Amino acid sequence: MMKLPIKTLAVYGLLAMPAAAQAQDYPNKTVRLIVPWAAGGSTDSIGRILAQKLADYTGQQWIVDNRGGATGTIGHALAAKAAPDGYTLLIGTNSTFAIAPHLYKNIQYDNDTAFAPISLVAVNPQILTVHASLPVKTARDLIGLARSRPGQIAFSSAGVGATSHMATELFMNMAKIRMTHVPYKGGGPSFQALISGETALSFVDAITVAPHATAGRVRALATSTLKRTPLMPQVPTVHESGLPDFESVTSFALFAPAGTPRELLARVNREAVRALAASDVRDKLRAQGVDPVGSSPEQLVAYQKQETAKWGKVIREQGIKFE
């Protein structure tokens, strides 16, 4: 067997520094958390709450870097190209990691291989909401009205492929009804269109709907999750309202660039799950109508596959295209 010089062995030892040692020292500088949506939205808010807690736990600064556009794919592309060293992470939504690949032909990254999963972070239920003038009080009423007026009822969304859009497409698919989609550039304009009566209905985040429903400007018909949301416990689920097993949420997940050492991923996972279990973090998220989760990387992989298959089927059957 060839013997290497002691100096060479020393160099090899430095190059082969165990990843576990890197993980133990991580982080030793600022961590960037890419949020692929504009500031002020749900993803931004959740990202900032999580980043602050992770900074408290690790003793290093975690900064949020907002890179919005193209249903989150611009921010995802930036994260995919980042060094896989644990200092650039991504908090994405299912509208990007499960829906966008079915709609965009020229995404600048391979959605299946560009990212290393860390943890499912949270899910956000939506409320099937109608303008106060629409003569319906339940989801069943809405289905009946839509069947009597095929294509005549307009619904708004935050844009093609947004979860507000896909929830309504799933609703139409399961109820066998047809309504007309009016996409807007974001959830805010979409909800304003509903309040003003430009559109008749939309799936809207619970935290946004609650005060307006109380004031009588809109009517909350049903919740998109399988269980009622604590924020609006009086509102039944779509599942309870005649469409068994209906479920649609905005989900948020934490990723790293592919190739990030497993030990670093495990460290971030431990800290993220710990943060999401902290009472102050849970209180802040629930106050916004968001349900904190926390999961293993394997659970996130399974969830992503499930969501990708589910929404791919809806997109094909509904003939949805990005124009």
SVG drawing of the C-alpha trace seen along z (x, -y; Angstrom):
<svg xmlns="http://www.w3.org/2000/svg" viewBox="-81 -48 87 50">
<polyline fill="none" stroke="black" stroke-width="0.4" points="0.0,0.0 1.3,-3.4 2.1,-5.7 1.2,-9.3 3.4,-12.0 2.3,-13.3 1.7,-16.8 -0.5,-15.3 -2.5,-13.4 -3.0,-16.6 -4.3,-18.4 -6.6,-15.5 -7.9,-15.6 -8.7,-19.3 -10.5,-18.8 -12.5,-15.9 -13.6,-17.7 -16.6,-15.8 -19.9,-17.5 -20.9,-16.9 -18.3,-19.4 -19.6,-21.9 -23.1,-21.4 -21.9,-21.9 -20.4,-25.2 -23.5,-26.2 -24.4,-29.0 -21.4,-31.2 -22.6,-34.0 -25.9,-35.6 -28.4,-33.2 -30.5,-34.4 -34.1,-33.2 -35.5,-33.7 -39.3,-34.5 -40.4,-34.2 -43.3,-36.6 -43.6,-40.4 -43.4,-41.8 -46.6,-42.0 -48.1,-38.7 -48.6,-35.5 -45.4,-33.9 -43.4,-37.0 -45.1,-37.2 -44.5,-33.5 -40.9,-33.8 -40.2,-36.7 -41.7,-35.0 -39.7,-31.9 -36.5,-33.8 -36.7,-35.8 -37.1,-32.6 -34.2,-30.9 -32.0,-33.9 -32.9,-33.7 -32.0,-30.0 -28.8,-30.2 -27.3,-33.5 -26.9,-34.6 -28.9,-37.0 -31.5,-35.5 -32.6,-38.0 -35.6,-37.7 -34.9,-38.4 -38.1,-39.0 -37.8,-38.0 -41.4,-37.9 -42.7,-37.3 -44.0,-34.5 -45.9,-32.6 -42.8,-32.3 -40.6,-30.7 -38.2,-33.7 -37.3,-33.3 -37.1,-29.5 -34.7,-29.9 -32.5,-32.1 -32.4,-29.6 -31.7,-26.8 -28.5,-28.5 -27.3,-29.4 -24.3,-27.7 -25.4,-24.6 -23.8,-25.6 -26.8,-26.2 -26.6,-30.0 -29.3,-30.4 -32.6,-28.8 -36.1,-29.1 -39.6,-29.2 -41.9,-28.3 -45.6,-27.6 -47.5,-24.8 -48.5,-27.2 -44.9,-27.1 -43.5,-23.7 -46.6,-21.7 -48.7,-23.8 -46.4,-26.0 -44.5,-23.1 -47.8,-22.1 -48.4,-25.6 -45.0,-27.0 -43.1,-25.5 -39.8,-27.2 -39.0,-27.1 -35.3,-27.9 -34.7,-24.9 -35.7,-21.3 -38.4,-21.3 -37.8,-17.6 -34.0,-17.9 -33.1,-21.5 -34.0,-21.5 -33.4,-19.6 -36.5,-19.4 -36.3,-20.5 -39.7,-20.8 -43.4,-21.6 -43.9,-24.9 -47.6,-25.7 -50.9,-25.5 -53.3,-28.3 -57.1,-27.5 -59.2,-29.5 -62.8,-30.5 -65.2,-30.1 -66.6,-33.7 -69.3,-35.4 -70.5,-39.0 -73.3,-39.8 -75.7,-40.4 -75.3,-36.8 -78.5,-34.9 -76.8,-32.0 -76.2,-31.1 -74.4,-27.8 -72.0,-26.0 -74.9,-23.8 -76.9,-26.9 -73.9,-28.1 -73.6,-24.8 -77.3,-24.9 -77.1,-28.5 -74.0,-27.8 -75.8,-24.9 -78.7,-27.1 -76.4,-29.8 -73.5,-27.9 -70.5,-30.2 -72.4,-33.3 -70.9,-33.6 -67.5,-35.3 -64.9,-34.3 -61.7,-36.2 -58.3,-34.9 -54.8,-36.1 -53.7,-34.9 -53.5,-31.9 -52.1,-29.0 -52.6,-30.7 -54.1,-28.6 -57.2,-30.8 -57.6,-29.9 -56.9,-26.2 -59.3,-25.9 -62.1,-27.2 -61.1,-25.0 -61.2,-22.0 -64.6,-23.1 -66.0,-23.3 -64.4,-20.0 -65.9,-18.2 -69.3,-19.9 -69.5,-19.6 -70.2,-23.3 -68.8,-26.0 -68.0,-29.6 -65.8,-32.3 -62.3,-33.0 -61.2,-36.7 -57.5,-36.6 -55.9,-39.6 -52.3,-40.4 -52.4,-39.3 -54.7,-38.4 -55.4,-42.0 -56.8,-43.2 -58.7,-39.9 -60.5,-40.4 -61.2,-44.1 -62.9,-43.0 -65.1,-40.7 -66.0,-43.3 -66.8,-45.9 -69.0,-43.3 -66.8,-43.1 -66.8,-39.4 -69.2,-37.2 -67.0,-34.8 -63.4,-33.8 -61.5,-31.5 -59.9,-34.0 -57.5,-33.6 -59.5,-33.3 -57.7,-36.2 -58.7,-38.5 -62.4,-37.4 -63.3,-37.4 -63.8,-41.1 -65.6,-41.8 -67.9,-38.8 -68.7,-40.2 -69.5,-43.5 -71.8,-42.0 -69.8,-43.0 -69.2,-39.4 -70.7,-36.1 -68.5,-33.2 -69.9,-29.9 -67.3,-27.2 -63.8,-26.4 -61.3,-24.7 -59.8,-22.4 -61.2,-19.1 -61.6,-20.6 -63.1,-24.0 -60.7,-26.8 -60.5,-28.1 -60.5,-31.6 -64.1,-31.1 -65.4,-28.0 -69.0,-28.8 -68.2,-28.3 -68.7,-24.7 -66.1,-23.0 -66.7,-22.3 -66.3,-18.7 -69.3,-19.0 -71.3,-21.0 -71.8,-18.4 -68.3,-17.8 -66.8,-14.9 -63.0,-15.0 -62.6,-18.5 -59.4,-20.0 -57.4,-22.9 -54.8,-24.9 -51.9,-27.2 -49.0,-25.3 -45.6,-26.7 -42.4,-24.7 -38.7,-25.2 -36.1,-24.1 -32.3,-24.3 -30.4,-24.1 -29.8,-20.6 -26.4,-19.3 -26.5,-20.9 -24.8,-18.5 -27.3,-16.2 -26.0,-17.1 -26.7,-20.8 -30.2,-20.0 -30.7,-17.9 -29.6,-20.9 -31.9,-23.3 -34.7,-20.8 -34.3,-20.4 -34.2,-24.2 -37.2,-24.8 -39.4,-22.1 -38.4,-23.5 -39.3,-27.0 -42.7,-25.9 -43.4,-24.2 -42.6,-27.3 -45.8,-28.8 -45.0,-32.4 -44.5,-31.3 -47.7,-29.2 -49.7,-32.1 -48.4,-34.6 -49.2,-32.2 -52.6,-31.2 -53.5,-34.9 -53.1,-35.2 -55.3,-32.1 -52.3,-30.0 -51.8,-26.5 -48.1,-25.7 -46.9,-22.2 -43.2,-21.2 -42.3,-17.9 -39.4,-15.6 -37.8,-16.0 -39.3,-12.7 -42.8,-13.8 -42.3,-17.0 -41.3,-14.9 -44.4,-12.7 -46.6,-15.8 -45.0,-17.5 -45.6,-14.4 -49.2,-14.2 -49.9,-17.9 -48.1,-17.8 -50.2,-14.8 -53.5,-16.3 -53.1,-19.7 -51.7,-18.2 -54.9,-16.2 -57.1,-19.2 -55.2,-21.3 -55.5,-18.6 -59.1,-17.9 -60.1,-21.6 -57.9,-22.5 -56.1,-25.3 -53.3,-27.1 -51.1,-30.0 -51.5,-32.7"/>
</svg>
